[in-house]
Amino acid sequence: IFPGLSVLENVLVPLTLRDGEGMGFLRAHHRAPERVDEARGILERVGLAAEAGRRASELPYGDKRRIEIALVLALRPKLVLLDEPTAGMTPEETEQMVGLIRQLAEESSVTFFLTEHDMKVVFSVADYIYVLHQGSLLAEGAPGEIRTDPRVREAYLGGSLDS
């Protein structure tokens, strides 16, 4: 994130780079209306359309994480890797991020691959789970299979999912 740029300008950066214009986003005449429209559409998808004119540095932490996702979406990826996307978030921000990831996965052809220690988050968003323990694959499968796997329960869930 570029803290001194507006939220909209932040999304224009990868759009301009993706289109092969280098750092042309810094010049106003490179802000083609169709590119600005695309940036606004991406901000709408991540729930930040109303913040387009604000400096990125002014936004709360959870919204900054949304900007990061917007920057990635601007590149039109097929696969997005998210490393602990809810780390450091409040419970409300975590719930919003989980909802955003689910929504984006459902409405697009993007695959999300995430590393996450919060099993509630994992079970909320994952279609398929790989569980690593001490550097080795412990289990893999659908959330229902992982939830009931005794090895996973022992290693990560403390024998209970209610905590």
C-alpha atoms as an extended CHARMM CRD file, in Angstrom:
* protein
*
       163  EXT
         1         1  ILE       CA              0.0000000000        0.0000000000        0.0000000000  PROA      1               0.0000000000
         2         2  PHE       CA              1.1490000000        3.4960000000       -0.7840000000  PROA      2               0.0000000000
         3         3  PRO       CA              0.0760000000        5.4030000000        2.3510000000  PROA      3               0.0000000000
         4         4  GLY       CA              0.3580000000        8.8630000000        0.7690000000  PROA      4               0.0000000000
         5         5  LEU       CA             -1.9120000000        7.9940000000       -2.1540000000  PROA      5               0.0000000000
         6         6  SER       CA             -5.6730000000        7.8670000000       -2.1020000000  PROA      6               0.0000000000
         7         7  VAL       CA             -7.3950000000        4.5030000000       -2.0270000000  PROA      7               0.0000000000
         8         8  LEU       CA             -8.3530000000        4.9660000000       -5.7000000000  PROA      8               0.0000000000
         9         9  GLU       CA             -4.7970000000        5.9330000000       -6.6700000000  PROA      9               0.0000000000
        10        10  ASN       CA             -3.5160000000        2.8080000000       -4.9230000000  PROA      10              0.0000000000
        11        11  VAL       CA             -5.6730000000        0.6230000000       -7.1750000000  PROA      11              0.0000000000
        12        12  LEU       CA             -4.6150000000        2.5980000000      -10.2480000000  PROA      12              0.0000000000
        13        13  VAL       CA             -0.9870000000        1.5690000000       -9.6080000000  PROA      13              0.0000000000
        14        14  PRO       CA             -1.3590000000       -2.1500000000      -10.4410000000  PROA      14              0.0000000000
        15        15  LEU       CA             -3.8820000000       -1.3920000000      -13.1970000000  PROA      15              0.0000000000
        16        16  THR       CA             -1.3700000000        0.8630000000      -14.9230000000  PROA      16              0.0000000000
        17        17  LEU       CA              1.4890000000       -1.5750000000      -14.4110000000  PROA      17              0.0000000000
        18        18  ARG       CA             -0.6710000000       -4.4530000000      -15.6660000000  PROA      18              0.0000000000
        19        19  ASP       CA             -1.4100000000       -2.4770000000      -18.8100000000  PROA      19              0.0000000000
        20        20  GLY       CA              2.3280000000       -1.9940000000      -19.4310000000  PROA      20              0.0000000000
        21        21  GLU       CA              2.5540000000        1.7230000000      -18.7640000000  PROA      21              0.0000000000
        22        22  GLY       CA              5.1090000000        1.5830000000      -15.9790000000  PROA      22              0.0000000000
        23        23  MET       CA              4.7070000000        4.3150000000      -13.4250000000  PROA      23              0.0000000000
        24        24  GLY       CA              2.4570000000        6.3390000000      -15.7300000000  PROA      24              0.0000000000
        25        25  PHE       CA             -0.2500000000        6.3730000000      -13.0680000000  PROA      25              0.0000000000
        26        26  LEU       CA              1.6070000000        9.3180000000      -11.5320000000  PROA      26              0.0000000000
        27        27  ARG       CA              0.6780000000       11.5050000000      -14.4960000000  PROA      27              0.0000000000
        28        28  ALA       CA             -2.9230000000       12.6480000000      -14.6080000000  PROA      28              0.0000000000
        29        29  HSD       CA             -3.2290000000       12.1390000000      -18.3810000000  PROA      29              0.0000000000
        30        30  HSD       CA             -2.5860000000        8.4130000000      -17.8830000000  PROA      30              0.0000000000
        31        31  ARG       CA             -5.7260000000        8.0740000000      -15.7850000000  PROA      31              0.0000000000
        32        32  ALA       CA             -7.9220000000        6.9490000000      -18.6280000000  PROA      32              0.0000000000
        33        33  PRO       CA            -11.6200000000        7.0050000000      -17.7180000000  PROA      33              0.0000000000
        34        34  GLU       CA            -11.9720000000        3.2730000000      -18.3630000000  PROA      34              0.0000000000
        35        35  ARG       CA             -9.0760000000        2.5320000000      -15.9960000000  PROA      35              0.0000000000
        36        36  VAL       CA            -10.5720000000        4.7600000000      -13.3000000000  PROA      36              0.0000000000
        37        37  ASP       CA            -13.9200000000        3.0090000000      -13.8120000000  PROA      37              0.0000000000
        38        38  GLU       CA            -12.2320000000       -0.3760000000      -13.4190000000  PROA      38              0.0000000000
        39        39  ALA       CA            -10.4990000000        0.7970000000      -10.2300000000  PROA      39              0.0000000000
        40        40  ARG       CA            -13.8130000000        2.0370000000       -8.8320000000  PROA      40              0.0000000000
        41        41  GLY       CA            -15.4050000000       -1.3110000000       -9.7060000000  PROA      41              0.0000000000
        42        42  ILE       CA            -12.6840000000       -3.1670000000       -7.8180000000  PROA      42              0.0000000000
        43        43  LEU       CA            -13.1710000000       -0.8910000000       -4.8160000000  PROA      43              0.0000000000
        44        44  GLU       CA            -16.8870000000       -1.6350000000       -4.9660000000  PROA      44              0.0000000000
        45        45  ARG       CA            -16.1600000000       -5.3790000000       -4.9150000000  PROA      45              0.0000000000
        46        46  VAL       CA            -14.0210000000       -5.0890000000       -1.7710000000  PROA      46              0.0000000000
        47        47  GLY       CA            -16.3910000000       -2.6830000000       -0.0320000000  PROA      47              0.0000000000
        48        48  LEU       CA            -14.2440000000        0.4430000000       -0.2540000000  PROA      48              0.0000000000
        49        49  ALA       CA            -16.0130000000        2.5140000000       -2.9140000000  PROA      49              0.0000000000
        50        50  ALA       CA            -16.9780000000        5.1650000000       -0.3690000000  PROA      50              0.0000000000
        51        51  GLU       CA            -13.3260000000        5.5260000000        0.6830000000  PROA      51              0.0000000000
        52        52  ALA       CA            -11.9080000000        6.0940000000       -2.8260000000  PROA      52              0.0000000000
        53        53  GLY       CA            -10.8210000000        9.6780000000       -2.1490000000  PROA      53              0.0000000000
        54        54  ARG       CA             -9.2970000000        9.1090000000        1.2830000000  PROA      54              0.0000000000
        55        55  ARG       CA             -5.5910000000        8.6180000000        1.8510000000  PROA      55              0.0000000000
        56        56  ALA       CA             -4.7810000000        4.9820000000        2.4460000000  PROA      56              0.0000000000
        57        57  SER       CA             -2.9350000000        5.9070000000        5.6400000000  PROA      57              0.0000000000
        58        58  GLU       CA             -6.1830000000        7.2240000000        7.1680000000  PROA      58              0.0000000000
        59        59  LEU       CA             -8.0310000000        3.9220000000        7.0080000000  PROA      59              0.0000000000
        60        60  PRO       CA             -8.3260000000        1.3830000000        9.8260000000  PROA      60              0.0000000000
        61        61  TYR       CA             -6.2680000000       -1.7940000000        9.6810000000  PROA      61              0.0000000000
        62        62  GLY       CA             -9.0490000000       -4.0160000000        8.3370000000  PROA      62              0.0000000000
        63        63  ASP       CA             -9.6940000000       -1.6150000000        5.4570000000  PROA      63              0.0000000000
        64        64  LYS       CA             -5.9890000000       -1.5220000000        4.6270000000  PROA      64              0.0000000000
        65        65  ARG       CA             -6.1270000000       -5.3020000000        4.2320000000  PROA      65              0.0000000000
        66        66  ARG       CA             -9.0640000000       -4.7850000000        1.8480000000  PROA      66              0.0000000000
        67        67  ILE       CA             -6.8950000000       -2.3830000000       -0.1690000000  PROA      67              0.0000000000
        68        68  GLU       CA             -4.2520000000       -5.1110000000       -0.4200000000  PROA      68              0.0000000000
        69        69  ILE       CA             -6.8390000000       -7.4930000000       -1.8350000000  PROA      69              0.0000000000
        70        70  ALA       CA             -8.0120000000       -4.7970000000       -4.2660000000  PROA      70              0.0000000000
        71        71  LEU       CA             -4.4300000000       -4.3340000000       -5.4890000000  PROA      71              0.0000000000
        72        72  VAL       CA             -4.1410000000       -8.0460000000       -6.1780000000  PROA      72              0.0000000000
        73        73  LEU       CA             -7.5360000000       -8.2280000000       -7.9100000000  PROA      73              0.0000000000
        74        74  ALA       CA             -6.4440000000       -5.4170000000      -10.2320000000  PROA      74              0.0000000000
        75        75  LEU       CA             -3.9000000000       -7.8130000000      -11.7230000000  PROA      75              0.0000000000
        76        76  ARG       CA             -6.6590000000      -10.3180000000      -12.6190000000  PROA      76              0.0000000000
        77        77  PRO       CA             -5.0110000000      -13.3140000000      -10.9610000000  PROA      77              0.0000000000
        78        78  LYS       CA             -6.1770000000      -16.8990000000      -11.1880000000  PROA      78              0.0000000000
        79        79  LEU       CA             -4.6870000000      -17.7260000000       -7.7820000000  PROA      79              0.0000000000
        80        80  VAL       CA             -4.3420000000      -15.4810000000       -4.7310000000  PROA      80              0.0000000000
        81        81  LEU       CA             -2.1730000000      -16.5120000000       -1.7930000000  PROA      81              0.0000000000
        82        82  LEU       CA             -3.2650000000      -15.0100000000        1.5220000000  PROA      82              0.0000000000
        83        83  ASP       CA             -0.9590000000      -15.3610000000        4.5090000000  PROA      83              0.0000000000
        84        84  GLU       CA             -3.0610000000      -15.1510000000        7.6690000000  PROA      84              0.0000000000
        85        85  PRO       CA             -5.5080000000      -12.6420000000        6.1580000000  PROA      85              0.0000000000
        86        86  THR       CA             -7.2380000000      -12.0080000000        9.4830000000  PROA      86              0.0000000000
        87        87  ALA       CA             -4.1520000000      -11.6950000000       11.7150000000  PROA      87              0.0000000000
        88        88  GLY       CA             -4.3670000000       -8.6610000000       13.9720000000  PROA      88              0.0000000000
        89        89  MET       CA             -8.0030000000       -7.9650000000       13.1660000000  PROA      89              0.0000000000
        90        90  THR       CA            -10.8450000000       -7.3610000000       15.5550000000  PROA      90              0.0000000000
        91        91  PRO       CA            -13.5860000000      -10.0100000000       15.6010000000  PROA      91              0.0000000000
        92        92  GLU       CA            -15.7820000000       -7.7050000000       13.4920000000  PROA      92              0.0000000000
        93        93  GLU       CA            -13.0060000000       -7.1190000000       10.9440000000  PROA      93              0.0000000000
        94        94  THR       CA            -12.3260000000      -10.8720000000       10.8630000000  PROA      94              0.0000000000
        95        95  GLU       CA            -15.9770000000      -11.5960000000       10.1300000000  PROA      95              0.0000000000
        96        96  GLN       CA            -15.9820000000       -8.9880000000        7.3500000000  PROA      96              0.0000000000
        97        97  MET       CA            -12.7840000000      -10.3700000000        5.8120000000  PROA      97              0.0000000000
        98        98  VAL       CA            -14.1300000000      -13.9300000000        5.8910000000  PROA      98              0.0000000000
        99        99  GLY       CA            -17.2770000000      -12.6910000000        4.1520000000  PROA      99              0.0000000000
       100       100  LEU       CA            -15.2280000000      -10.8430000000        1.5370000000  PROA      100             0.0000000000
       101       101  ILE       CA            -13.0370000000      -13.8510000000        0.7520000000  PROA      101             0.0000000000
       102       102  ARG       CA            -16.0910000000      -16.0990000000        0.4330000000  PROA      102             0.0000000000
       103       103  GLN       CA            -17.8810000000      -13.5700000000       -1.7800000000  PROA      103             0.0000000000
       104       104  LEU       CA            -14.8960000000      -13.0700000000       -4.0780000000  PROA      104             0.0000000000
       105       105  ALA       CA            -14.3260000000      -16.8170000000       -4.3820000000  PROA      105             0.0000000000
       106       106  GLU       CA            -17.9830000000      -17.4110000000       -5.2630000000  PROA      106             0.0000000000
       107       107  GLU       CA            -18.3900000000      -14.5950000000       -7.7870000000  PROA      107             0.0000000000
       108       108  SER       CA            -15.1330000000      -14.9910000000       -9.6820000000  PROA      108             0.0000000000
       109       109  SER       CA            -12.8590000000      -17.6510000000      -11.0890000000  PROA      109             0.0000000000
       110       110  VAL       CA            -10.1290000000      -16.7570000000       -8.5960000000  PROA      110             0.0000000000
       111       111  THR       CA             -8.8370000000      -19.5060000000       -6.3190000000  PROA      111             0.0000000000
       112       112  PHE       CA             -7.8290000000      -18.3950000000       -2.8460000000  PROA      112             0.0000000000
       113       113  PHE       CA             -5.0970000000      -20.3220000000       -1.0420000000  PROA      113             0.0000000000
       114       114  LEU       CA             -4.5860000000      -19.2350000000        2.5210000000  PROA      114             0.0000000000
       115       115  THR       CA             -2.4340000000      -20.0400000000        5.4690000000  PROA      115             0.0000000000
       116       116  GLU       CA             -4.2870000000      -19.4890000000        8.7000000000  PROA      116             0.0000000000
       117       117  HSD       CA             -4.0250000000      -20.5990000000       12.3130000000  PROA      117             0.0000000000
       118       118  ASP       CA             -7.5470000000      -19.5540000000       13.2680000000  PROA      118             0.0000000000
       119       119  MET       CA             -9.4740000000      -22.7460000000       12.5860000000  PROA      119             0.0000000000
       120       120  LYS       CA            -12.8200000000      -20.9380000000       12.7240000000  PROA      120             0.0000000000
       121       121  VAL       CA            -11.6550000000      -18.8160000000        9.7930000000  PROA      121             0.0000000000
       122       122  VAL       CA            -10.3960000000      -21.8980000000        7.9460000000  PROA      122             0.0000000000
       123       123  PHE       CA            -13.6740000000      -23.7730000000        8.3900000000  PROA      123             0.0000000000
       124       124  SER       CA            -15.6140000000      -20.6580000000        7.3380000000  PROA      124             0.0000000000
       125       125  VAL       CA            -13.9100000000      -20.1750000000        3.9820000000  PROA      125             0.0000000000
       126       126  ALA       CA            -12.2370000000      -23.3990000000        2.8680000000  PROA      126             0.0000000000
       127       127  ASP       CA            -13.5940000000      -25.9450000000        0.4260000000  PROA      127             0.0000000000
       128       128  TYR       CA            -10.5560000000      -28.1640000000        0.8960000000  PROA      128             0.0000000000
       129       129  ILE       CA             -7.9830000000      -28.1150000000        3.6830000000  PROA      129             0.0000000000
       130       130  TYR       CA             -4.3840000000      -29.2600000000        4.0450000000  PROA      130             0.0000000000
       131       131  VAL       CA             -3.2400000000      -29.4650000000        7.6560000000  PROA      131             0.0000000000
       132       132  LEU       CA              0.4730000000      -29.2310000000        8.3470000000  PROA      132             0.0000000000
       133       133  HSD       CA              1.9890000000      -30.1910000000       11.6670000000  PROA      133             0.0000000000
       134       134  GLN       CA              5.6790000000      -29.7920000000       12.4830000000  PROA      134             0.0000000000
       135       135  GLY       CA              6.5220000000      -29.4000000000        8.8060000000  PROA      135             0.0000000000
       136       136  SER       CA              4.6550000000      -32.4570000000        7.5310000000  PROA      136             0.0000000000
       137       137  LEU       CA              1.2470000000      -33.0540000000        6.0350000000  PROA      137             0.0000000000
       138       138  LEU       CA             -0.9670000000      -34.3090000000        8.8350000000  PROA      138             0.0000000000
       139       139  ALA       CA             -4.2950000000      -34.4780000000        7.0190000000  PROA      139             0.0000000000
       140       140  GLU       CA             -6.1700000000      -33.2440000000        3.9780000000  PROA      140             0.0000000000
       141       141  GLY       CA             -9.7930000000      -33.2140000000        2.9820000000  PROA      141             0.0000000000
       142       142  ALA       CA            -13.0900000000      -31.3950000000        3.0670000000  PROA      142             0.0000000000
       143       143  PRO       CA            -13.8160000000      -29.2790000000        6.1520000000  PROA      143             0.0000000000
       144       144  GLY       CA            -16.1360000000      -31.9300000000        7.5940000000  PROA      144             0.0000000000
       145       145  GLU       CA            -13.4200000000      -34.5720000000        7.3400000000  PROA      145             0.0000000000
       146       146  ILE       CA            -10.7930000000      -32.3150000000        8.8990000000  PROA      146             0.0000000000
       147       147  ARG       CA            -13.1360000000      -31.2480000000       11.6810000000  PROA      147             0.0000000000
       148       148  THR       CA            -13.5580000000      -34.8680000000       12.8000000000  PROA      148             0.0000000000
       149       149  ASP       CA            -10.0170000000      -36.1280000000       12.1740000000  PROA      149             0.0000000000
       150       150  PRO       CA             -8.6550000000      -37.1820000000       15.5880000000  PROA      150             0.0000000000
       151       151  ARG       CA             -5.0690000000      -36.2330000000       14.6680000000  PROA      151             0.0000000000
       152       152  VAL       CA             -6.1330000000      -32.6970000000       13.7490000000  PROA      152             0.0000000000
       153       153  ARG       CA             -8.2820000000      -32.3640000000       16.8400000000  PROA      153             0.0000000000
       154       154  GLU       CA             -5.3480000000      -33.3890000000       19.0020000000  PROA      154             0.0000000000
       155       155  ALA       CA             -2.7920000000      -31.1320000000       17.2990000000  PROA      155             0.0000000000
       156       156  TYR       CA             -4.8240000000      -27.9840000000       16.6550000000  PROA      156             0.0000000000
       157       157  LEU       CA             -8.2430000000      -28.0570000000       18.1430000000  PROA      157             0.0000000000
       158       158  GLY       CA             -7.4310000000      -29.2620000000       21.6140000000  PROA      158             0.0000000000
       159       159  GLY       CA            -10.0680000000      -31.9270000000       21.2530000000  PROA      159             0.0000000000
       160       160  SER       CA            -12.8620000000      -29.3570000000       20.8800000000  PROA      160             0.0000000000
       161       161  LEU       CA            -14.1510000000      -27.0230000000       18.2000000000  PROA      161             0.0000000000
       162       162  ASP       CA            -16.0840000000      -24.8950000000       20.6590000000  PROA      162             0.0000000000
       163       163  SER       CA            -13.1260000000      -22.8600000000       21.8970000000  PROA      163             0.0000000000
